[in-house]
Amino acid sequence: MAVAQELLDILVCPACKLPVKLTPDGQGLKCAQCRRVYPIKDDIPDMIIDDAKIEAE
C-alpha cells in the first residue's frame, strides 16, 4: 500500500512549511525549498527533521 494521495496533498516540510513531493523512486518526500528528503518507512512518512537527508541540487 502506498501513501494515500489525500495525505500527500496536505503534508508540508516541518522545517520550512512548504509542500513536499514524492520522490521519483517513491521512497521519500522532498521539499524543493530546503532540499530535505523525508523517508517513507512501511508506507508511513517520517517527517522528523533529524531523520531527513539533505540532497544536493
C-alpha positions, 0 to 999 in steps of 0.5 A: 500500500502506498501513501494515500494521495489525500495525505500527500496533498496536505503534508508540508516540510516541518522545517520550512512549511512548504509542500513536499513531493514524492520522490521519483523512486517513491521512497521519500518526500522532498521539499524543493525549498530546503532540499530535505528528503523525508523517508517513507518507512512501511508506507508511513512518512517520517517527517522528523527533521533529524531523520531527513537527508539533505540532497544536493541540487 
